[in-house]
Amino acid sequence: MNEKKDINDIRKLVNECIDEGKVEFLTNLIYTFQKNYIEVAELCTEGEYNISWSHKKLLDYITYETN
């Protein structure tokens, strides 16, 4: 994975959306990513996930608290 390329591609997409007035598309994309993240987090923690958890807390819980 090339992180720098990935970030540049995302930056380009964001700028294109803003320039072309596609803020609604960008908003829906971010919303969908967030919703999917929460769904996966809930599945990985068997329903214990709390939206206030940091990503590190989630990873620690998955690593140390689940079997």
mmJSON file of the N, C-alpha and C atoms, coordinates in Angstrom:
{"data_MODEL":{"atom_site":{
"group_PDB":["ATOM","ATOM","ATOM","ATOM","ATOM","ATOM","ATOM","ATOM","ATOM","ATOM","ATOM","ATOM","ATOM","ATOM","ATOM","ATOM","ATOM","ATOM","ATOM","ATOM","ATOM","ATOM","ATOM","ATOM","ATOM","ATOM","ATOM","ATOM","ATOM","ATOM","ATOM","ATOM","ATOM","ATOM","ATOM","ATOM","ATOM","ATOM","ATOM","ATOM","ATOM","ATOM","ATOM","ATOM","ATOM","ATOM","ATOM","ATOM","ATOM","ATOM","ATOM","ATOM","ATOM","ATOM","ATOM","ATOM","ATOM","ATOM","ATOM","ATOM","ATOM","ATOM","ATOM","ATOM","ATOM","ATOM","ATOM","ATOM","ATOM","ATOM","ATOM","ATOM","ATOM","ATOM","ATOM","ATOM","ATOM","ATOM","ATOM","ATOM","ATOM","ATOM","ATOM","ATOM","ATOM","ATOM","ATOM","ATOM","ATOM","ATOM","ATOM","ATOM","ATOM","ATOM","ATOM","ATOM","ATOM","ATOM","ATOM","ATOM","ATOM","ATOM","ATOM","ATOM","ATOM","ATOM","ATOM","ATOM","ATOM","ATOM","ATOM","ATOM","ATOM","ATOM","ATOM","ATOM","ATOM","ATOM","ATOM","ATOM","ATOM","ATOM","ATOM","ATOM","ATOM","ATOM","ATOM","ATOM","ATOM","ATOM","ATOM","ATOM","ATOM","ATOM","ATOM","ATOM","ATOM","ATOM","ATOM","ATOM","ATOM","ATOM","ATOM","ATOM","ATOM","ATOM","ATOM","ATOM","ATOM","ATOM","ATOM","ATOM","ATOM","ATOM","ATOM","ATOM","ATOM","ATOM","ATOM","ATOM","ATOM","ATOM","ATOM","ATOM","ATOM","ATOM","ATOM","ATOM","ATOM","ATOM","ATOM","ATOM","ATOM","ATOM","ATOM","ATOM","ATOM","ATOM","ATOM","ATOM","ATOM","ATOM","ATOM","ATOM","ATOM","ATOM","ATOM","ATOM","ATOM","ATOM","ATOM","ATOM","ATOM","ATOM","ATOM","ATOM","ATOM","ATOM","ATOM","ATOM","ATOM"],
"id":[1,2,3,4,5,6,7,8,9,10,11,12,13,14,15,16,17,18,19,20,21,22,23,24,25,26,27,28,29,30,31,32,33,34,35,36,37,38,39,40,41,42,43,44,45,46,47,48,49,50,51,52,53,54,55,56,57,58,59,60,61,62,63,64,65,66,67,68,69,70,71,72,73,74,75,76,77,78,79,80,81,82,83,84,85,86,87,88,89,90,91,92,93,94,95,96,97,98,99,100,101,102,103,104,105,106,107,108,109,110,111,112,113,114,115,116,117,118,119,120,121,122,123,124,125,126,127,128,129,130,131,132,133,134,135,136,137,138,139,140,141,142,143,144,145,146,147,148,149,150,151,152,153,154,155,156,157,158,159,160,161,162,163,164,165,166,167,168,169,170,171,172,173,174,175,176,177,178,179,180,181,182,183,184,185,186,187,188,189,190,191,192,193,194,195,196,197,198,199,200,201],
"type_symbol":["N","C","C","N","C","C","N","C","C","N","C","C","N","C","C","N","C","C","N","C","C","N","C","C","N","C","C","N","C","C","N","C","C","N","C","C","N","C","C","N","C","C","N","C","C","N","C","C","N","C","C","N","C","C","N","C","C","N","C","C","N","C","C","N","C","C","N","C","C","N","C","C","N","C","C","N","C","C","N","C","C","N","C","C","N","C","C","N","C","C","N","C","C","N","C","C","N","C","C","N","C","C","N","C","C","N","C","C","N","C","C","N","C","C","N","C","C","N","C","C","N","C","C","N","C","C","N","C","C","N","C","C","N","C","C","N","C","C","N","C","C","N","C","C","N","C","C","N","C","C","N","C","C","N","C","C","N","C","C","N","C","C","N","C","C","N","C","C","N","C","C","N","C","C","N","C","C","N","C","C","N","C","C","N","C","C","N","C","C","N","C","C","N","C","C","N","C","C","N","C","C"],
"label_atom_id":["N","CA","C","N","CA","C","N","CA","C","N","CA","C","N","CA","C","N","CA","C","N","CA","C","N","CA","C","N","CA","C","N","CA","C","N","CA","C","N","CA","C","N","CA","C","N","CA","C","N","CA","C","N","CA","C","N","CA","C","N","CA","C","N","CA","C","N","CA","C","N","CA","C","N","CA","C","N","CA","C","N","CA","C","N","CA","C","N","CA","C","N","CA","C","N","CA","C","N","CA","C","N","CA","C","N","CA","C","N","CA","C","N","CA","C","N","CA","C","N","CA","C","N","CA","C","N","CA","C","N","CA","C","N","CA","C","N","CA","C","N","CA","C","N","CA","C","N","CA","C","N","CA","C","N","CA","C","N","CA","C","N","CA","C","N","CA","C","N","CA","C","N","CA","C","N","CA","C","N","CA","C","N","CA","C","N","CA","C","N","CA","C","N","CA","C","N","CA","C","N","CA","C","N","CA","C","N","CA","C","N","CA","C","N","CA","C","N","CA","C","N","CA","C","N","CA","C","N","CA","C","N","CA","C"],
"label_alt_id":[null,null,null,null,null,null,null,null,null,null,null,null,null,null,null,null,null,null,null,null,null,null,null,null,null,null,null,null,null,null,null,null,null,null,null,null,null,null,null,null,null,null,null,null,null,null,null,null,null,null,null,null,null,null,null,null,null,null,null,null,null,null,null,null,null,null,null,null,null,null,null,null,null,null,null,null,null,null,null,null,null,null,null,null,null,null,null,null,null,null,null,null,null,null,null,null,null,null,null,null,null,null,null,null,null,null,null,null,null,null,null,null,null,null,null,null,null,null,null,null,null,null,null,null,null,null,null,null,null,null,null,null,null,null,null,null,null,null,null,null,null,null,null,null,null,null,null,null,null,null,null,null,null,null,null,null,null,null,null,null,null,null,null,null,null,null,null,null,null,null,null,null,null,null,null,null,null,null,null,null,null,null,null,null,null,null,null,null,null,null,null,null,null,null,null,null,null,null,null,null,null],
"label_comp_id":["MET","MET","MET","ASN","ASN","ASN","GLU","GLU","GLU","LYS","LYS","LYS","LYS","LYS","LYS","ASP","ASP","ASP","ILE","ILE","ILE","ASN","ASN","ASN","ASP","ASP","ASP","ILE","ILE","ILE","ARG","ARG","ARG","LYS","LYS","LYS","LEU","LEU","LEU","VAL","VAL","VAL","ASN","ASN","ASN","GLU","GLU","GLU","CYS","CYS","CYS","ILE","ILE","ILE","ASP","ASP","ASP","GLU","GLU","GLU","GLY","GLY","GLY","LYS","LYS","LYS","VAL","VAL","VAL","GLU","GLU","GLU","PHE","PHE","PHE","LEU","LEU","LEU","THR","THR","THR","ASN","ASN","ASN","LEU","LEU","LEU","ILE","ILE","ILE","TYR","TYR","TYR","THR","THR","THR","PHE","PHE","PHE","GLN","GLN","GLN","LYS","LYS","LYS","ASN","ASN","ASN","TYR","TYR","TYR","ILE","ILE","ILE","GLU","GLU","GLU","VAL","VAL","VAL","ALA","ALA","ALA","GLU","GLU","GLU","LEU","LEU","LEU","CYS","CYS","CYS","THR","THR","THR","GLU","GLU","GLU","GLY","GLY","GLY","GLU","GLU","GLU","TYR","TYR","TYR","ASN","ASN","ASN","ILE","ILE","ILE","SER","SER","SER","TRP","TRP","TRP","SER","SER","SER","HIS","HIS","HIS","LYS","LYS","LYS","LYS","LYS","LYS","LEU","LEU","LEU","LEU","LEU","LEU","ASP","ASP","ASP","TYR","TYR","TYR","ILE","ILE","ILE","THR","THR","THR","TYR","TYR","TYR","GLU","GLU","GLU","THR","THR","THR","ASN","ASN","ASN"],
"label_asym_id":["A","A","A","A","A","A","A","A","A","A","A","A","A","A","A","A","A","A","A","A","A","A","A","A","A","A","A","A","A","A","A","A","A","A","A","A","A","A","A","A","A","A","A","A","A","A","A","A","A","A","A","A","A","A","A","A","A","A","A","A","A","A","A","A","A","A","A","A","A","A","A","A","A","A","A","A","A","A","A","A","A","A","A","A","A","A","A","A","A","A","A","A","A","A","A","A","A","A","A","A","A","A","A","A","A","A","A","A","A","A","A","A","A","A","A","A","A","A","A","A","A","A","A","A","A","A","A","A","A","A","A","A","A","A","A","A","A","A","A","A","A","A","A","A","A","A","A","A","A","A","A","A","A","A","A","A","A","A","A","A","A","A","A","A","A","A","A","A","A","A","A","A","A","A","A","A","A","A","A","A","A","A","A","A","A","A","A","A","A","A","A","A","A","A","A","A","A","A","A","A","A"],
"label_entity_id":["1","1","1","1","1","1","1","1","1","1","1","1","1","1","1","1","1","1","1","1","1","1","1","1","1","1","1","1","1","1","1","1","1","1","1","1","1","1","1","1","1","1","1","1","1","1","1","1","1","1","1","1","1","1","1","1","1","1","1","1","1","1","1","1","1","1","1","1","1","1","1","1","1","1","1","1","1","1","1","1","1","1","1","1","1","1","1","1","1","1","1","1","1","1","1","1","1","1","1","1","1","1","1","1","1","1","1","1","1","1","1","1","1","1","1","1","1","1","1","1","1","1","1","1","1","1","1","1","1","1","1","1","1","1","1","1","1","1","1","1","1","1","1","1","1","1","1","1","1","1","1","1","1","1","1","1","1","1","1","1","1","1","1","1","1","1","1","1","1","1","1","1","1","1","1","1","1","1","1","1","1","1","1","1","1","1","1","1","1","1","1","1","1","1","1","1","1","1","1","1","1"],
"label_seq_id":[1,1,1,2,2,2,3,3,3,4,4,4,5,5,5,6,6,6,7,7,7,8,8,8,9,9,9,10,10,10,11,11,11,12,12,12,13,13,13,14,14,14,15,15,15,16,16,16,17,17,17,18,18,18,19,19,19,20,20,20,21,21,21,22,22,22,23,23,23,24,24,24,25,25,25,26,26,26,27,27,27,28,28,28,29,29,29,30,30,30,31,31,31,32,32,32,33,33,33,34,34,34,35,35,35,36,36,36,37,37,37,38,38,38,39,39,39,40,40,40,41,41,41,42,42,42,43,43,43,44,44,44,45,45,45,46,46,46,47,47,47,48,48,48,49,49,49,50,50,50,51,51,51,52,52,52,53,53,53,54,54,54,55,55,55,56,56,56,57,57,57,58,58,58,59,59,59,60,60,60,61,61,61,62,62,62,63,63,63,64,64,64,65,65,65,66,66,66,67,67,67],
"pdbx_PDB_ins_code":[null,null,null,null,null,null,null,null,null,null,null,null,null,null,null,null,null,null,null,null,null,null,null,null,null,null,null,null,null,null,null,null,null,null,null,null,null,null,null,null,null,null,null,null,null,null,null,null,null,null,null,null,null,null,null,null,null,null,null,null,null,null,null,null,null,null,null,null,null,null,null,null,null,null,null,null,null,null,null,null,null,null,null,null,null,null,null,null,null,null,null,null,null,null,null,null,null,null,null,null,null,null,null,null,null,null,null,null,null,null,null,null,null,null,null,null,null,null,null,null,null,null,null,null,null,null,null,null,null,null,null,null,null,null,null,null,null,null,null,null,null,null,null,null,null,null,null,null,null,null,null,null,null,null,null,null,null,null,null,null,null,null,null,null,null,null,null,null,null,null,null,null,null,null,null,null,null,null,null,null,null,null,null,null,null,null,null,null,null,null,null,null,null,null,null,null,null,null,null,null,null],
"Cartn_x":[0.853,0.0,0.897,0.604,1.351,0.498,0.765,-0.063,-0.069,1.093,1.179,0.324,0.365,-0.452,-1.932,-2.283,-3.678,-4.201,-3.422,-3.835,-3.971,-3.038,-3.122,-4.344,-4.68,-5.883,-7.139,-7.177,-8.338,-8.435,-7.298,-7.277,-7.801,-7.374,-7.821,-9.337,-9.875,-11.314,-12.069,-11.592,-12.237,-12.237,-11.101,-11.011,-11.933,-12.005,-12.908,-14.362,-14.727,-16.101,-16.441,-15.518,-15.749,-15.834,-14.883,-14.854,-16.106,-16.629,-17.786,-19.11,-19.06,-20.282,-20.924,-20.128,-20.652,-20.442,-20.745,-20.571,-21.518,-22.708,-23.664,-23.102,-22.449,-21.805,-20.744,-19.92,-18.85,-19.424,-20.472,-21.143,-21.68,-22.327,-22.856,-21.747,-20.638,-19.499,-18.938,-18.74,-18.225,-19.222,-20.489,-21.522,-21.515,-21.41,-21.394,-20.172,-19.004,-17.793,-17.956,-18.483,-18.675,-19.659,-20.755,-21.77,-21.182,-20.413,-19.789,-18.765,-17.988,-17.008,-17.705,-18.783,-19.528,-20.106,-20.641,-21.21,-20.141,-18.977,-17.89,-17.408,-17.299,-16.869,-17.84,-19.128,-20.126,-20.044,-19.831,-19.702,-18.453,-17.343,-16.076,-16.1,-16.915,-16.97,-18.224,-18.932,-20.167,-21.149,-21.277,-22.241,-21.766,-20.537,-20.018,-19.489,-19.247,-18.67,-19.514,-18.831,-19.478,-18.879,-19.726,-19.279,-18.272,-18.224,-17.276,-15.861,-15.707,-14.387,-13.469,-12.203,-11.199,-10.913,-10.252,-9.889,-8.937,-8.031,-7.099,-7.854,-8.848,-9.642,-10.339,-10.878,-11.528,-10.54,-9.368,-8.359,-7.909,-7.719,-7.345,-8.432,-9.667,-10.783,-10.798,-10.682,-10.687,-9.5,-8.358,-7.138,-7.192,-7.643,-7.514,-8.816,-9.953,-11.21,-12.066,-11.792,-12.6,-11.821,-12.529,-11.876,-11.881],
"Cartn_y":[-1.18,0.0,1.24,2.147,3.394,4.493,4.766,5.706,7.101,7.576,8.919,9.03,8.0,8.0,7.964,7.119,7.02,8.359,9.036,10.338,11.351,11.337,12.261,11.979,10.71,10.363,10.853,10.693,11.153,12.676,13.352,14.813,15.291,14.602,14.959,14.787,13.68,13.445,14.523,14.865,15.899,17.236,17.605,18.872,18.884,17.77,17.688,17.849,17.197,17.304,18.74,19.401,20.786,21.686,21.528,22.361,22.177,20.964,20.665,20.751,21.238,21.408,20.095,19.063,17.753,17.472,18.462,18.335,17.273,17.154,16.143,14.732,14.506,13.217,12.934,13.921,13.773,13.503,14.201,14.003,12.581,12.104,10.735,9.699,9.953,9.043,8.934,10.068,10.075,9.395,9.682,9.065,7.545,7.078,5.634,4.977,5.61,5.065,4.966,6.007,6.006,4.92,4.805,3.798,2.394,2.149,0.84,0.54,1.539,1.37,0.949,1.635,1.327,-0.079,-0.443,-1.782,-2.866,-2.685,-3.653,-3.673,-2.503,-2.432,-3.171,-3.004,-3.702,-5.212,-5.636,-7.068,-7.647,-6.929,-7.413,-7.475,-6.655,-6.622,-7.297,-7.977,-8.668,-7.733,-6.53,-5.562,-4.686,-4.856,-4.069,-2.697,-2.49,-1.234,-0.044,1.002,2.263,3.337,4.139,5.139,6.13,6.24,7.158,6.588,5.287,4.673,5.259,5.392,5.761,4.523,4.728,3.597,2.665,3.246,2.44,1.58,2.152,1.387,0.232,0.485,-0.574,-1.692,-1.333,-2.335,-3.102,-2.401,-3.069,-4.04,-3.623,-4.494,-5.747,-5.568,-6.72,-7.644,-7.053,-7.84,-8.588,-7.912,-8.477,-9.002,-8.555,-8.903,-9.926,-10.127,-11.093,-12.382,-13.445,-14.753,-15.132],
"Cartn_z":[0.0,0.0,0.0,-0.88,-0.95,-0.319,0.964,1.732,1.121,0.678,0.114,-1.153,-2.02,-3.226,-2.871,-1.885,-1.469,-0.97,-0.146,0.39,-0.74,-1.66,-2.801,-3.658,-3.865,-4.632,-3.922,-2.613,-1.836,-1.889,-1.743,-1.811,-3.17,-4.222,-5.577,-5.697,-5.186,-5.222,-4.45,-3.259,-2.445,-3.189,-3.74,-4.472,-5.688,-6.411,-7.566,-7.135,-6.045,-5.554,-5.172,-4.51,-4.105,-5.333,-6.252,-7.459,-8.317,-8.353,-9.196,-8.439,-7.2,-6.421,-6.01,-5.817,-5.446,-3.959,-3.162,-1.719,-1.161,-1.736,-1.284,-1.49,-2.625,-2.897,-1.842,-1.559,-0.576,0.818,1.164,2.45,2.568,1.523,1.533,1.609,0.96,0.992,2.413,3.063,4.435,5.372,5.205,6.04,5.891,4.653,4.398,5.012,4.875,5.497,7.011,7.616,9.063,9.489,8.775,9.085,8.966,7.919,7.725,8.813,9.206,10.279,11.569,11.909,13.132,13.06,11.911,11.755,11.954,11.345,11.504,12.957,13.574,14.975,15.883,15.641,16.45,16.252,15.022,14.752,15.412,15.322,15.882,17.402,18.017,19.487,20.025,19.16,19.529,20.239,19.695,20.202,21.342,21.773,22.901,22.5,21.223,20.748,21.162,21.58,21.933,21.023,20.416,19.447,20.045,21.367,22.008,22.067,21.753,21.799,20.739,21.081,20.076,19.222,18.104,17.254,18.01,18.789,19.582,20.592,21.25,22.214,21.516,20.334,19.573,19.25,18.754,18.422,19.657,20.767,22.02,22.472,22.368,22.763,21.898,20.589,19.678,19.986,20.282,20.525,21.853,22.91,24.256,24.871,24.395,25.065,24.315,23.042,22.29,22.094,21.925,21.729,20.281],
"occupancy":[1.0,1.0,1.0,1.0,1.0,1.0,1.0,1.0,1.0,1.0,1.0,1.0,1.0,1.0,1.0,1.0,1.0,1.0,1.0,1.0,1.0,1.0,1.0,1.0,1.0,1.0,1.0,1.0,1.0,1.0,1.0,1.0,1.0,1.0,1.0,1.0,1.0,1.0,1.0,1.0,1.0,1.0,1.0,1.0,1.0,1.0,1.0,1.0,1.0,1.0,1.0,1.0,1.0,1.0,1.0,1.0,1.0,1.0,1.0,1.0,1.0,1.0,1.0,1.0,1.0,1.0,1.0,1.0,1.0,1.0,1.0,1.0,1.0,1.0,1.0,1.0,1.0,1.0,1.0,1.0,1.0,1.0,1.0,1.0,1.0,1.0,1.0,1.0,1.0,1.0,1.0,1.0,1.0,1.0,1.0,1.0,1.0,1.0,1.0,1.0,1.0,1.0,1.0,1.0,1.0,1.0,1.0,1.0,1.0,1.0,1.0,1.0,1.0,1.0,1.0,1.0,1.0,1.0,1.0,1.0,1.0,1.0,1.0,1.0,1.0,1.0,1.0,1.0,1.0,1.0,1.0,1.0,1.0,1.0,1.0,1.0,1.0,1.0,1.0,1.0,1.0,1.0,1.0,1.0,1.0,1.0,1.0,1.0,1.0,1.0,1.0,1.0,1.0,1.0,1.0,1.0,1.0,1.0,1.0,1.0,1.0,1.0,1.0,1.0,1.0,1.0,1.0,1.0,1.0,1.0,1.0,1.0,1.0,1.0,1.0,1.0,1.0,1.0,1.0,1.0,1.0,1.0,1.0,1.0,1.0,1.0,1.0,1.0,1.0,1.0,1.0,1.0,1.0,1.0,1.0,1.0,1.0,1.0,1.0,1.0,1.0],
"B_iso_or_equiv":[0.0,0.0,0.0,0.0,0.0,0.0,0.0,0.0,0.0,0.0,0.0,0.0,0.0,0.0,0.0,0.0,0.0,0.0,0.0,0.0,0.0,0.0,0.0,0.0,0.0,0.0,0.0,0.0,0.0,0.0,0.0,0.0,0.0,0.0,0.0,0.0,0.0,0.0,0.0,0.0,0.0,0.0,0.0,0.0,0.0,0.0,0.0,0.0,0.0,0.0,0.0,0.0,0.0,0.0,0.0,0.0,0.0,0.0,0.0,0.0,0.0,0.0,0.0,0.0,0.0,0.0,0.0,0.0,0.0,0.0,0.0,0.0,0.0,0.0,0.0,0.0,0.0,0.0,0.0,0.0,0.0,0.0,0.0,0.0,0.0,0.0,0.0,0.0,0.0,0.0,0.0,0.0,0.0,0.0,0.0,0.0,0.0,0.0,0.0,0.0,0.0,0.0,0.0,0.0,0.0,0.0,0.0,0.0,0.0,0.0,0.0,0.0,0.0,0.0,0.0,0.0,0.0,0.0,0.0,0.0,0.0,0.0,0.0,0.0,0.0,0.0,0.0,0.0,0.0,0.0,0.0,0.0,0.0,0.0,0.0,0.0,0.0,0.0,0.0,0.0,0.0,0.0,0.0,0.0,0.0,0.0,0.0,0.0,0.0,0.0,0.0,0.0,0.0,0.0,0.0,0.0,0.0,0.0,0.0,0.0,0.0,0.0,0.0,0.0,0.0,0.0,0.0,0.0,0.0,0.0,0.0,0.0,0.0,0.0,0.0,0.0,0.0,0.0,0.0,0.0,0.0,0.0,0.0,0.0,0.0,0.0,0.0,0.0,0.0,0.0,0.0,0.0,0.0,0.0,0.0,0.0,0.0,0.0,0.0,0.0,0.0],
"pdbx_formal_charge":[null,null,null,null,null,null,null,null,null,null,null,null,null,null,null,null,null,null,null,null,null,null,null,null,null,null,null,null,null,null,null,null,null,null,null,null,null,null,null,null,null,null,null,null,null,null,null,null,null,null,null,null,null,null,null,null,null,null,null,null,null,null,null,null,null,null,null,null,null,null,null,null,null,null,null,null,null,null,null,null,null,null,null,null,null,null,null,null,null,null,null,null,null,null,null,null,null,null,null,null,null,null,null,null,null,null,null,null,null,null,null,null,null,null,null,null,null,null,null,null,null,null,null,null,null,null,null,null,null,null,null,null,null,null,null,null,null,null,null,null,null,null,null,null,null,null,null,null,null,null,null,null,null,null,null,null,null,null,null,null,null,null,null,null,null,null,null,null,null,null,null,null,null,null,null,null,null,null,null,null,null,null,null,null,null,null,null,null,null,null,null,null,null,null,null,null,null,null,null,null,null],
"auth_seq_id":[1,1,1,2,2,2,3,3,3,4,4,4,5,5,5,6,6,6,7,7,7,8,8,8,9,9,9,10,10,10,11,11,11,12,12,12,13,13,13,14,14,14,15,15,15,16,16,16,17,17,17,18,18,18,19,19,19,20,20,20,21,21,21,22,22,22,23,23,23,24,24,24,25,25,25,26,26,26,27,27,27,28,28,28,29,29,29,30,30,30,31,31,31,32,32,32,33,33,33,34,34,34,35,35,35,36,36,36,37,37,37,38,38,38,39,39,39,40,40,40,41,41,41,42,42,42,43,43,43,44,44,44,45,45,45,46,46,46,47,47,47,48,48,48,49,49,49,50,50,50,51,51,51,52,52,52,53,53,53,54,54,54,55,55,55,56,56,56,57,57,57,58,58,58,59,59,59,60,60,60,61,61,61,62,62,62,63,63,63,64,64,64,65,65,65,66,66,66,67,67,67],
"auth_comp_id":["MET","MET","MET","ASN","ASN","ASN","GLU","GLU","GLU","LYS","LYS","LYS","LYS","LYS","LYS","ASP","ASP","ASP","ILE","ILE","ILE","ASN","ASN","ASN","ASP","ASP","ASP","ILE","ILE","ILE","ARG","ARG","ARG","LYS","LYS","LYS","LEU","LEU","LEU","VAL","VAL","VAL","ASN","ASN","ASN","GLU","GLU","GLU","CYS","CYS","CYS","ILE","ILE","ILE","ASP","ASP","ASP","GLU","GLU","GLU","GLY","GLY","GLY","LYS","LYS","LYS","VAL","VAL","VAL","GLU","GLU","GLU","PHE","PHE","PHE","LEU","LEU","LEU","THR","THR","THR","ASN","ASN","ASN","LEU","LEU","LEU","ILE","ILE","ILE","TYR","TYR","TYR","THR","THR","THR","PHE","PHE","PHE","GLN","GLN","GLN","LYS","LYS","LYS","ASN","ASN","ASN","TYR","TYR","TYR","ILE","ILE","ILE","GLU","GLU","GLU","VAL","VAL","VAL","ALA","ALA","ALA","GLU","GLU","GLU","LEU","LEU","LEU","CYS","CYS","CYS","THR","THR","THR","GLU","GLU","GLU","GLY","GLY","GLY","GLU","GLU","GLU","TYR","TYR","TYR","ASN","ASN","ASN","ILE","ILE","ILE","SER","SER","SER","TRP","TRP","TRP","SER","SER","SER","HIS","HIS","HIS","LYS","LYS","LYS","LYS","LYS","LYS","LEU","LEU","LEU","LEU","LEU","LEU","ASP","ASP","ASP","TYR","TYR","TYR","ILE","ILE","ILE","THR","THR","THR","TYR","TYR","TYR","GLU","GLU","GLU","THR","THR","THR","ASN","ASN","ASN"],
"auth_asym_id":["A","A","A","A","A","A","A","A","A","A","A","A","A","A","A","A","A","A","A","A","A","A","A","A","A","A","A","A","A","A","A","A","A","A","A","A","A","A","A","A","A","A","A","A","A","A","A","A","A","A","A","A","A","A","A","A","A","A","A","A","A","A","A","A","A","A","A","A","A","A","A","A","A","A","A","A","A","A","A","A","A","A","A","A","A","A","A","A","A","A","A","A","A","A","A","A","A","A","A","A","A","A","A","A","A","A","A","A","A","A","A","A","A","A","A","A","A","A","A","A","A","A","A","A","A","A","A","A","A","A","A","A","A","A","A","A","A","A","A","A","A","A","A","A","A","A","A","A","A","A","A","A","A","A","A","A","A","A","A","A","A","A","A","A","A","A","A","A","A","A","A","A","A","A","A","A","A","A","A","A","A","A","A","A","A","A","A","A","A","A","A","A","A","A","A","A","A","A","A","A","A"],
"auth_atom_id":["N","CA","C","N","CA","C","N","CA","C","N","CA","C","N","CA","C","N","CA","C","N","CA","C","N","CA","C","N","CA","C","N","CA","C","N","CA","C","N","CA","C","N","CA","C","N","CA","C","N","CA","C","N","CA","C","N","CA","C","N","CA","C","N","CA","C","N","CA","C","N","CA","C","N","CA","C","N","CA","C","N","CA","C","N","CA","C","N","CA","C","N","CA","C","N","CA","C","N","CA","C","N","CA","C","N","CA","C","N","CA","C","N","CA","C","N","CA","C","N","CA","C","N","CA","C","N","CA","C","N","CA","C","N","CA","C","N","CA","C","N","CA","C","N","CA","C","N","CA","C","N","CA","C","N","CA","C","N","CA","C","N","CA","C","N","CA","C","N","CA","C","N","CA","C","N","CA","C","N","CA","C","N","CA","C","N","CA","C","N","CA","C","N","CA","C","N","CA","C","N","CA","C","N","CA","C","N","CA","C","N","CA","C","N","CA","C","N","CA","C","N","CA","C","N","CA","C","N","CA","C","N","CA","C"],
"pdbx_PDB_model_num":[1,1,1,1,1,1,1,1,1,1,1,1,1,1,1,1,1,1,1,1,1,1,1,1,1,1,1,1,1,1,1,1,1,1,1,1,1,1,1,1,1,1,1,1,1,1,1,1,1,1,1,1,1,1,1,1,1,1,1,1,1,1,1,1,1,1,1,1,1,1,1,1,1,1,1,1,1,1,1,1,1,1,1,1,1,1,1,1,1,1,1,1,1,1,1,1,1,1,1,1,1,1,1,1,1,1,1,1,1,1,1,1,1,1,1,1,1,1,1,1,1,1,1,1,1,1,1,1,1,1,1,1,1,1,1,1,1,1,1,1,1,1,1,1,1,1,1,1,1,1,1,1,1,1,1,1,1,1,1,1,1,1,1,1,1,1,1,1,1,1,1,1,1,1,1,1,1,1,1,1,1,1,1,1,1,1,1,1,1,1,1,1,1,1,1,1,1,1,1,1,1]
}}}
